[in-house]
């Protein structure tokens, strides 16, 4: 825990130094604010536009979280299906790879066209981008159970359901969390990408992606920076929330969660 | 110790072959009586672990018949416990819940389970770690939990596949002594695979020496050391001479 605090302080120290350097460079080079605003200018923009910034942040957070949550539920169900037989995996697994390789930027306009603009279609984009890592990791976790553990269960005449609920599922939880950790990071990217296309159903109100477009069109570079920072912070919050959940559920028994606080 | 002549495990002309490769086991005839402690020993590749898997029904014989209590191994499973080479504990369960796993899978009620597990933990000296998780335990402790789990369902036949092979010698000796103490109290029949001659002699009432490629029974050596056996047993001249003769038999099949 002490180590963790030191790491945090180090990171904050580096961050503060970078901000200072940035401020000095802007002042020394006399860069105009619409090209590169100084940190203080960005800070002022945050204060001035706080309500709309928070509103945008809330919309994006909702879309990303919704997409992530849906991808966990659906991904887990698909992984359970995949875990049933090698044949199912052989038949359907290529499509998960497809899901991972299809450029989301190219698909987003299609989804917008089919579903219509608004929160639902953006959530859908976030959902699609999150799905593949959840499926891939959870499936791996479900099928990589040590053979002797299966033998142990068979020796007790365990049913297929018992092997699933008492062995495969708990065994897959660490892998599921690896998937969720990856998905949490990209869910925010997915939501913002979606917003760049789907925007909002009302002019002037929308998530971070929409506001980024808006601010860039208006040449409000300082606000644009504030939005980028907000998006980054959102990604961070998601990541650490998942890290906390992972620790909460796994610290008793799993190495990955146990060593996290020592890193 | 009640060792009757009633056979509990009977293998008749059993062979095991994977596909078209040479047989792993060929024409095994082996009978294990109630209350016996039989060790299977032999060079690697002699099929001793396979033999154990066949008796458990986890693997099926290519030919021949196997009966446990007059039933097929799969039908006799309720009375059989298997202890694996590694402890095979579920890392997400506490010691208590690991020991209770078999009872849970066999739908024993929560109350009964609790009582049985508690008394068992006491029997194997694990009460103080009842709430610990496997990762907090040493290798010897984990194996002890594994043994407790196997005994929880009150087996009549205990199959063990080198359960103490990964442990240091002192821990292994202590667990051997404990295993015999438990056997004296619960009176199960045992088939035990090991690489260690001393362990086989210490534990067994009979040692079956297997020869490799194809796996077959080369020698059977009765071990008539009196029970209870303790650390003193290991220092007796009878123990020494049995170890010598089993080692000699083992060398014989290895060089052949």
Interface residues (C-beta under 8 A of the other chain):
Chain A: X146 X148 X149 X151 X152 X153 X154 X155 X156 X157 X158 X162 X166 X167 X170 X171 X173 X252 X253 X254 X255 X258
Chain B: X56 X58 X77 X78 X80 X81 X82 X84 X85 X86 X88 X90 X91 X92 X93 X101 X102 X104 X105 X106 X133 X134 X135 X153
